[in-house]
Amino acid sequence: MLPKLLRLLAWAALFAGLCLTTPTPEIANVVTLVLLGVGVIILVVSPEARGVLGQPVIMLPLLAGGLLLIALVITAKSPLHVLAILVLAPLWFAGGHAALLARIRARLTPVVIGSLALVGTAAGAGIAAFDVLVRQQGRGGSLVNNPIHLADLTLMLGCVALVGLFDPRPRRLLFLAGPVLASVAIGYTGARGALVALVPMLVVGGGLLAFLILPRRRARQLVGLGVAGIVLALGATFALGLGGRISGLLDVALALVRGEPTDGAVTERLSMYQTAWNAFQASPWFGFGMIDFTTLVAPYMPPQYNYAPSGHLHNDIADFAVIGGVLGLACYGLLIAAPLVGGLTARGPDRPVVLYLGVVTSLGYFSMGLTNAMLGLLTQTVLFGVILSLMATLAYPSPRDLP
């Protein structure tokens, strides 16, 4: 009875992480956190399950957490300032999630993973389109989330959906819908940061997929056609003004190069980045802690800007630099590197899948984190933890279900 229950919980964990993240983020977060706790109990009572803890995607985040904990202890004014590290709990306890997924290890095929991620991608694109076309909102996504956050989550899931291309049957072409649906979500949300991240994720991730799946010559041809297609699509979007706010991205870039005024969103971000740099110089080693850190560093805002502090600094590097100084930056570097290192060191029959997931996840979270917070926002952090868990499970030496 217990093994069957654990398998059901494992499916629930995977379904919540890949399918519910876009349409019902709160439910996805609660379910994932609860099942993380179940997984940690499994690690405690089952020696065989602890094998996943040796995977780099589990070890590196734990090391990162240790570094951040040192910084928080040094700057803490109360125990709550140290406990704030649990905001990133989905990363510290990803091993528990992996211990649960190990119960369905043999059933985690490319089609299963790709299908679940594709459902989440379609949900994100559908909600964004519904907001704009039916609810007549200026930007899609507000029905369930911040438009920028919905775009980032949908883009990540759309790239995860491409795992289905590793299936040898013709139906695998269905999974090419992942990036297409993600592009729809980006268009309707008007998320310019997600568009910037889309290009390297498709070029690098898609190129890697081509070389992992196809003969080398065909892979080169496909990558060339893909890059040309992306360039043409972006050119048409900017030239014809088809992308709403996104079409103005080129004008923003030119304004930045020329030192001319930009729109309000870009100017506000620039103020945050300058504030972060000034604050980092003031406390370079241990930062200011996690609680109310944007308020604490507000005095370091340049005088030409005047913005009320928000919940984050719209840049993961800036956030971690302010929160933990050099130790915070080391923590961030280890977290971003964890999927990539895990993919490069993976062995076994699912190594190509793990390698692809590692490359596209590290690249995606890094590039999306340049213009918006990713690690530290609960839903984005939960998705990152679920992908780490999935990678650890697929890289586990024995491709079978644990009892």
URCORLIN-V714499 format. One record per pair of residues at least 6 apart in sequence whose ideal C-beta (glycine too) atoms are under 8 Angstrom apart, sorted by the first residue. I is the first residue (numbers start at 1). J is the second residue. Records with the same first field share a line. If there is no record, write none. Layout:
I: J, J
This chain:
3: 103, 403
6: 38, 42, 100, 103
7: 103, 104, 401
9: 35, 38, 100, 103
10: 100, 101, 102, 103, 104
11: 104
12: 31, 35
13: 31, 32, 35, 39, 97, 100, 101, 386
14: 101, 104, 108, 116, 386, 390
15: 116
16: 27, 28, 31, 32, 35
17: 28, 32, 97, 382, 383, 386, 389
18: 113, 116, 117, 119, 120, 157, 160, 386
19: 116, 119, 120, 123
20: 27, 28, 31, 120
21: 28, 120, 153, 157, 379, 382, 383
22: 120, 121, 123, 124, 127, 144, 145, 150, 153, 154, 157
23: 120, 123, 124, 127, 144
24: 144
25: 144, 145, 153, 378, 379
28: 379, 382
29: 378, 379, 382
32: 90, 97, 382, 385, 386
33: 89, 90, 382
35: 97, 100
36: 89, 90, 93, 94, 96, 97, 385
37: 93, 96
38: 96, 100
39: 93, 95, 96, 97, 98, 99, 100
40: 93, 95, 96, 99
41: 96
42: 49, 96, 99, 100
43: 49, 50, 53, 95, 96, 99
46: 99, 402
48: 402, 403
49: 99, 102, 402
50: 99
51: 396, 397
52: 58, 95, 98, 99, 102, 392, 393, 396
53: 59, 95
55: 98, 342, 391, 392, 395, 396
56: 338, 341, 342, 345
57: 94, 338, 339, 341, 342, 358, 388, 391, 392, 395
58: 94, 95, 98, 388, 392
60: 334, 335, 337, 338, 341, 342
61: 91, 92, 94, 334, 335, 338, 388
62: 92, 95
63: 334
64: 91, 330, 331, 332, 333, 334, 335, 338
65: 85, 88, 91, 92, 331
67: 324, 327, 328, 330, 331, 334
68: 85, 88, 323, 324, 327, 328, 331
69: 82, 85
70: 286, 327
71: 285, 286, 287, 289, 323, 324, 325, 327, 328, 331
72: 81, 82, 84, 85, 289, 290, 324
73: 82
74: 286
75: 81, 286, 287, 288, 289
76: 82, 289
77: 289
80: 291
81: 289, 290, 291
84: 289, 290, 291
85: 92, 290
86: 92
87: 290, 376, 378, 381
88: 375, 376, 381
90: 97, 378, 381, 382, 384, 385, 386
91: 335, 375, 381, 384, 385, 388
93: 385
94: 385, 386, 388, 389, 392
95: 389, 392
97: 385, 386, 388, 389
98: 388, 389, 390, 392, 393, 396
101: 108, 389, 390, 393
102: 393, 396, 401, 402
103: 401, 402
104: 401
105: 393, 394, 396, 398, 399, 400, 401, 402
106: 399, 400, 401
107: 401
108: 390, 393, 394
109: 167
110: 163, 164, 165, 166, 167, 172, 353
111: 164, 167, 171, 172
113: 160, 163, 164, 353, 390
114: 160, 161, 162, 163, 164, 165, 167, 172, 175, 178
115: 161, 164
117: 157, 158, 160, 161, 163, 178
118: 157, 158, 161, 164, 174, 175, 177, 178, 181
120: 153, 154, 157
121: 154, 157, 158, 161, 177, 178, 181, 182, 185
122: 177, 181
124: 150, 151, 153, 154, 157, 181, 182, 185
125: 154, 181, 182, 184, 185, 188
127: 140, 141, 143, 144, 150
128: 140, 141, 147, 150, 151, 154, 184, 185, 187, 188, 189
129: 140, 184, 185, 188
130: 140, 143
131: 137, 139, 140, 141, 142, 143, 188
132: 138, 139, 140, 188
135: 143
138: 190
139: 147, 188, 189, 190, 245
140: 147, 150, 185, 188, 189, 190
141: 147, 148, 149, 150, 151, 185, 188, 189
144: 150
145: 153, 379
147: 189, 190, 191
148: 189, 191, 193, 194, 372
149: 372, 377, 379, 380
150: 185, 189, 191
151: 185, 186, 189, 191, 193, 194
152: 191, 193, 194, 197, 368, 372, 374, 380
153: 379, 380, 383
154: 181, 182, 185, 186
155: 182, 185, 186, 194, 197, 198, 201, 364, 368
156: 361, 364, 365, 368, 383, 387
157: 178, 182, 383
158: 178, 179, 180, 181, 182, 183, 185
159: 178, 179, 182, 201, 202, 205, 360, 364
160: 178, 357, 360, 361, 387
161: 175, 177, 178
162: 175, 176, 178, 179, 205, 206, 209, 356, 360
163: 175, 353, 356, 357
164: 172, 174, 175, 178
165: 172, 173, 175, 176, 209, 213
166: 172, 212, 213, 352, 353, 356
179: 198, 202, 206
182: 198
183: 198
185: 194
186: 194, 195, 198, 246
187: 243, 244, 246
190: 243, 244, 245, 246
191: 246
192: 245, 246, 249, 252, 371
193: 368, 370, 371, 372
194: 368
195: 243, 246, 249
196: 249, 367, 370, 371
197: 364, 367, 368, 370
199: 230, 234
200: 363, 367
201: 360, 363, 364, 367
202: 226, 230
203: 223, 226, 227, 230
204: 359, 360, 363
205: 356, 359, 360, 363, 364
206: 223, 226
207: 219, 223, 226
208: 355, 356, 359, 360
209: 356
210: 218, 219, 222, 223, 226
211: 219, 223
212: 352, 355, 356
213: 219, 352
214: 222
236: 242
237: 243, 246, 247
238: 247, 249, 250
240: 247
241: 247
243: 249
248: 263
252: 262, 263, 266
254: 260
255: 261, 262, 266
256: 262, 266
261: 267
262: 270
267: 305
268: 305, 307, 314
269: 314, 315, 371
270: 305
271: 301, 302, 305, 307
272: 307, 310, 313, 314, 315, 318
273: 313, 315, 318
274: 301, 302, 305
275: 297, 298, 300, 301, 302, 305, 313
276: 297, 313, 315, 318, 319, 321, 322
277: 318
278: 297, 300, 301, 302
279: 288, 296, 297, 300, 321, 322
280: 287, 321, 322, 325
282: 300
283: 325
284: 325, 326
285: 325, 326, 327
286: 324, 325, 326, 327
287: 293, 321, 322, 323, 324, 325, 327, 328
288: 296, 297, 322, 323
289: 296, 323
290: 323
293: 319, 322, 323
294: 309, 310, 311, 312, 313, 322
295: 309
297: 322
298: 309
301: 307
311: 373
312: 319, 373, 376, 377
313: 319, 322, 373
314: 371, 372, 373
315: 369, 370, 371, 372, 373
316: 332, 365, 366, 369, 370, 373, 374, 375, 376
317: 329, 332, 369, 370
319: 373, 375, 376
320: 328, 329, 331, 332, 375
321: 328, 329
322: 328
324: 331
332: 375
335: 375, 384
336: 362, 365, 366, 369
337: 362
338: 362, 388
339: 357, 358, 359, 361, 362, 365, 387, 388, 391
340: 358, 359, 361, 362
341: 358
342: 354, 358, 388, 391, 392, 395
343: 354, 355, 356, 357, 358, 359, 391
344: 355, 358
346: 354, 355, 358, 391, 394, 395
347: 395, 397
348: 394, 395, 396, 397, 399
349: 399
350: 394, 395, 399
351: 395
353: 394
354: 391, 394, 395
357: 387, 390, 391, 394
358: 391
361: 384, 387, 391
365: 374, 375, 380, 384
368: 374
369: 375
373: 380
374: 380, 381, 384
375: 381, 384
